[in-house]
Amino acid sequence: MRESKSLSLMFDVSIFLHHNFSQVWATASAKLAALEIGYISSVMVTELLSPTLGPQQPPSHMQPLVFPHIQRLSLSVDYITDTLVATISKGLMSLSHLDLRDAPIIEPTMTFDLTNPGLQLINQHGKLKYLSLIRSQEYLQTYFRRVNDLGILLMADKCSNMESISLGGFCRVTDTGFRAILHSCSSLQKLRVSHGIQLTDLVFHDISATSLSLTNVSLIWCNLLTNLAIVRLVTNLGLMYLDLRDCRNLGDEALQAIGMLPKLKTLLLDGSDISDMGLSYLRHGVMRSLVSLSVRGCKRLTDRCISAIFDYSSGKVLQDLDLSNLPNLSDNGILLLAKSRVPLMELRMRECPLIGDTSIMALASMQVDEGGWHGSTLRLLDLYNCGHITSLSFRWFKRPYFPRLRCLGVMRSVNRDMVDALERSRPFLCVACRGEELGTGHWDSDGLYGQDQEEVDELEQWLLEGEIESDYGEMGEGGSEEEMED
């Protein structure tokens, strides 16, 4: 670890608990600038960062702090506590990026919780630019119940230079506290609030009076927000990322305002009350810049939402589309999508009961270039638990169809043998069969996912031309290869 500048340990560090745990970290490079740990107890963090006496040394000889130059710290802990925050804020002199997340399995007691005084200790050295404090609901519906508006007001006074703030699970914080952030942090570009159960439209009432230039806003599970809040929010015309997942009261009026954003690249609307007509408001404005769109679980949407989004000039830069959990989306809608020739890279349609084999055939033969057939550009396709998918569709995953596909979500119960044959015959295709969410990151244009559609790895080419070819015969049983080509 002596020369590392960045270290990520994505496992449970607490399983290595040892009486001299902190001494092990003394071997870490003094140049270490970024540290990420998948899970560690708050007590271990405190032990690690608290200065201690050296062996056989008088009290005046304290051991030097570990991580003297750490700038970015990201931890998942059992509890975010006042002691943890105080130790980090005091001990890490150069810290500019602090990301803390916890997921309590029981309701925290006073000793093992974050309170108003604890928040006041954040950013003691004045260098913090990025702050994220998230209480996850993974195991228990729990919140930071000992923090109210006063705590946020005290924190905001010390965070005027902050550029990014993420707060999740602050159930007692009202519009007063969140407005303090908006009006105190003039450099703020990114704001994320999740499970803000007291957040209302009033938080953005006078946002136009601030000097904010927000580019990234997430308001997740903020169910008191209405269309009016979004109308006021989008006066920040520089918005590039907008996450409004599970804001149940947002509808078409909000989309009409969002449609005017000239730079928006990501829009997440999962679970909102939008309609096909509402999506049409995006078509001649924001769809010219939008790269990622999610309408998962928007129950009012039908096949007409596809024609509402795409026409001859709009949606051509879209790469990532999530149409999951739409009960009224059918094969007819996907046929319209295939005809649009939008070069999608990621398409999610999981839990759509009316989607069947016709959709897969349409996507497999989708033309994206006027100059000739180049096949689908899809690199990720999630079809998990689509109601009308049968074993017939698996023949369409044979080359030359879906030449770029690298990640596929299906149900193994459709036909276990065909799924197994598909995995053997396309070794670079990751097939997920257990309902897990497929990766959401952008594809690496320089790596495996960036291969040209005509390019095939030597190993894959050998497998395709060798003995594995027999697996395609198994998959295509019931129809000749000529029939499949047709």
N, C-alpha and C positions, 0 to 999 in steps of 0.2 A: 504493500500500500504506500510505499515511501514516495513514489513519484506521481501518484494519481492526482489529478485535479478535479475529477468528478467520479463519484462512487454511488452505485445503485445496488441495494441489497433487497431484492423483492421476495423476501421470505420472513418468517417469524423469528426475529432475532432473539426473542425471549427464551427460546428453547436452549440457548447456549448460556443461560444465566450462570455466572461464575463469581466466586468471591472477589476476584481481581478483574472484573469485567472492564472497568475504566482503564486499567493499566494496559490492557490489550490494545486499546485505541491510541495509546501513546506512540505506537509504531506507525500511525498514519502520517502521511506526508503533511508537512506544515503548509504546503502549497494547496491543499485541498480546498476547493472553492464551492463545490456543490455536493450535497449528500441527500440521498433518498433512501428511506427504509420502509419496507412493506408493512411490517408491524413490530412495534417495540412498546413496552410498558412505559408509562409516564415516569415511574420511579426510576427505571433504568436510565432514562434520558437525564433526569436530574442528577443521578450519580455520575453519569458520564461528563456532564458539563460543569459540575461543582468543583472548584479548586480544592485540592487536598494537600495535606502535609506529605512531603517526601519521606522515605524511610530514614529513621534516626536523625531527623532534621528538627531544629527548633521551630516554633510557630512563625518566626519571621521568614522562613524559607518555604514558601508555598510552591507546589509544583505548577509549572506554567499551564495555562489553559490549553485543552485540546482544541483543534480546529481554530487557530487564531485568525485565519483569513477566510473563514467560511462566509459565503455570500448568499447561497441558496440552500434552504433546508426544507425538506418535505418529509413529513412523518405521518404514519397511521398509528394511533395510540389507543389504549383502552379508555382513557379519560383525558380530556383537555381540562387542566386545572390551573388555578392561580399560581401554584408553585412552579408548574411546568412553564407557563408563560413568563413568569418572573425570571427563572433561571436562564431561559433562552435569550430573553431581551437584554438581560444584564451581561451575560457571559460572551455573547457573540457580537463583537464590536463592529464587524463589517457587514452585518446581515442586511441584505436588501430585499430578500425574497423569503417569506415565511408561509408555509403551507401545512396546516395541521388539520387532521381529520380523525374523529373518533366514532365508535359504534358501540355504545354501552349495551351490555347484556342485562344489567339491572339498573334501576333508577339511581343516579349518582347521589351520594350524600354531600353535605356542605364541603367536607375536606377534599373530596374527589370531584370537584366541579369548578366551573368558571363563574366568577361573580363580577360585579361592577368594579371593585378595587383591582381585580386581576386585569381587566381590560385597560385600566389606567396605566399599567406598567408597560404596555406595548410601545415599541419604538423609542426606547430610552436614549438611544444614540442618534436618533433622527435620520437614519439612512434608509429606512424601510420604504420601498416603492410598491411592493406587492404583498398583500395580506389575504390569507384564506383561512377561515375558521368554520369548519363544517361539522355539524353533528348529524351523522348518518342515521337513517331509520331502518337499517338493515336487520337488526335483531329485535328492536323494541321501539315503540312510538314514544320517543323521548326528545326533550328539547333543552336548551339552555334556560332553565326556569328561574335562575338567580341573576339574570341580566335583564335590565329594562332600559328605558330611554336614557336615564342618567349615565349608565355605563357607556353607551354609544356616544353620548355628548362628550364625556371625558376622553374617550378614545379619539374622537374626531379632532379635538383640539391639538393632539399630538401627531396627527396624520395629514396635515394640510398639504404635504408634498406627495401623497400617495397617488400612484397611477392606476392601481388595480385593487379592488376590494371585493372579496367573496364572503358572504355570510349565510350560513345555513342552519336553520333550527332555532332561531331567536324568536320564540313565540310571544314574548312580552314586549318586544320592541314595536312601537307604533310608527305612524307617519312622521311624528316629531323626531324620532331618532334617525330614521333613514334620510329625512330632509336635511338633518345636520350634516350628514356625510356629503350630500349633493352640494350644499352651500359652503362647506368648509374646505373641501378638497378640490381646489380649482384646477388641479392637474389631472383629475380623474378621467381615464379613458375607458376603463372596463369596470362594470358593476354587475355582480351576480348575487341574487337573493333567492334562496330556496326555502320552501315552507315558511314564507312570511305570512302567517295567518292573520295578522292585523294590518297588513299593507293594503291601502286603498288608493283610489284615484288622486287623493289629495297630495300624495307624495310628489307628484309631478305637476302640481297646480301652477307653480311659478317657475318651472325649470327654465323657461325662456329668459328669465331675468338673471340667470347664472351665466358664467363664461365657459361652461363645460363644452367639451367637444368629444362626446362619447362615441366610441367606435364599436364597442362590444357590450351588449346588455343581455343578461339572463334573468328572467323572472319566472321561476319554476314553482308550481304548486302555490301560486298566490291567487286564491280563488275569489278574493273580493275585488280584484281589478276588473274594470270594464273597458269598453271601447274608448271611452274618454281618456283614460290613462295613456293609451297607445297613441291617440291623436296628439296629445301633448308631448309625449316622449320623442316622437319622430320629427320634432322640430330640430333635433340633432341630425342633420342631413348627411353627416359623415358616417352614420351607422353602417357597419360591414357585417356584423354578426348579431342576430336577434333570436333569442330562445324564449318562447312563450309556452312551453310544454305544460299541459295540465292546468292552464288558466281557463277554467270551464266557461266563464262568462264572456269570452272574447268571440266576436262574430264578424260579419261582413264589413261593418263600418270600420273596424280596425284594419282589415285588409285594404280598404280603400285608401287609408292614410299610408300604410306600409308601401303600397304600390308606387308612391312618389319618391321613395328613397333611391338615389342614383347609384350608390356604391354597394348596396347590400349583396353579400355573397352567400350567406347562410341564413335560412329561415326555418325554424322548428315550431310547428303549430299543433303538435300532438294533443288530441283530446279536446280541442276547442270546438266552438259551436258554429263553424264556418260552413258555407254551402258552395255548390258549383258556381253560382253567380258571383259569390265573393272572390273565388279564385280568379275569375275573369278580370277582376280589377288589377291583378298582377301582370297580366299578359303584355300590355303595351308599355310598361314601365320597368319594374324591378326584374322581370324575367329576362331582360337583356343583359343583366349582370349576375344573376343568381347561379351559383355553382351547386348548392346543396339545398334541397327542400324536403321536409318531412311533414306529412299530414296523417300520420299514424293515429288510428282510433277516432278520426273525425266522422262520426256515424252518419251524417247527413250527405256525405259525398257519394256520387254515383259515377257511372261510366262517363257522364258528361263532364266530369272534372278534368279529364284528359284533354278534350277539345277546348276546355276553358283555359287551360294552361298553355297549350302548344298551338301555334299556327305557323305559317310559312316563314315568319321572321322572328318569333319569340322562342325562348327556351333552348336555343342552340348551344349555349355554353354550359347548360346544366350537366353535371356529372354524377350526382348522387340523389336518388329519388326514393323516398320511403312511402309506400302505399299500403303498409301492413294494417291488418285488423279493420278493413273496410268491408262491411257486410254486403254492400250493394255494388261492389266492383266485380265485374265479370270479364270473361274472355273478350267481349266486344270492346271494352275499354283498352285492353292490352293490344288488340289489333290496331286501334287508333294510335297507340303509342308507337308501335312498330312502323306504322306508315309515316310518322313524324320524322323519322330518321335522325333522332337526337342521339348523339354518340355518348350514351350513358356508360359510366364505368361501374356504378353500384346501383342495384335495384333490389329493393326489399318488398316482398308481397306476402309475408308470413301471416297465417291466421285469416286468410281471405277465403271464405267457404265456397265462392262461386268460380274461383280460378281453377282451370283444368289444363288438359293436354294441349288444347288449341293455343293457349297463351305461350307455352314453351315452343311449339312449332313456329309461331309467329316471330318470337324473339330469336330463335335459332337461325332463321333465314332473313333477318332484318338487314336491310341495305342502309348503309350510312354514307355512301359516296356515290355521287351521280355518275362517276366514271366506270362503275362496275360493281360486282358483288364482292364485298370484303368481309362479310360475316358480321356478327354482333361484336361490339366493342366491350361488352360486359366482362368485368373481372370479378365481380361479386354478384351472386344471385341467391336470394333467400326465399325459398318456396315452402318453408316448414309449415306443415299442417294446412296446406291449401286443399279445400274439400274435394275437388274433382281431378286431382292428379292421380294417374294410374301408371302401371308398369310400361304402358305404350310410350310414354314420354321419354323414357330413358334412352331409347335409340337416338334421340336428337342431341344427346350429349356426346355422341361419337364424332370424331373429326371427320370432315372439316368444320362442323358446327361448333359454335362458341370457342373459337381458336384462342381467345385471350383469357378464358375463364380460369381463375385460380382458387375461388372459394365458393362452395355450393352448399346451401342448407336445404335438406329434404328430410322426410321421415323414412327410416329404414324399414318400417312395417309395410310400406308400399310394395316392396319386393326386395328382400334381404339379399338374394343371390345377385340381382342386377346392381344393387348398390355396391356389393363387394367386388363385382367384376369391373365396375366403373372406377373404383379406387385403385385396382391393380393396373388397369389399362391406361390411366392418366395419373402417373405418379406425382406430378406437380400440381394436381388438383386436390385441395383440402375439402373433404366431404364431411359436413357436420350433420349428425342425425339425432341429436339429443335435445334439440330445441334451444341450444345456446345461441346467444346473440353473436352475430358475425362481426368482425372488426370494422371499426368506423373510421380508421385513419385514412388520410389521403395516400394514394399509391405512390411508391417511390419510382420516379421516372427514370432513375439510373440503375435500378435493381432488377430483380426477377420479374416484377410486375410491369416493368417498362419494356419488355421484349416486343419487338415488332411482330405484328400478327402473322407474318409469314415465317418467322424465325422459330425454330424448335430446338430445344437443348439436345445435345448428342445422345445422352442417355434416354431421353424421352423418344427420340427418333428411333433408336435401336429397339426400344420396347414396343413401339408402335408397329415396326416392321417385322419383329421377331415373334417369339412364341406367344406373347401376350395378345396377338391378333385373334387368337382363338376365343378370348374373352368377349370380343366384340360379337363373335358369332352367337355366344350365349345371350348377349344383350339384345341382339336383333332377331331372336327367334320369333317366328310368326310373320316375318316379312323379309324379302330379299334386300340385298344392298341396293340394287337398282331402284326398288320401290322407295327405299329410304332417301335416296338421292332426289327422287322426284318429290 
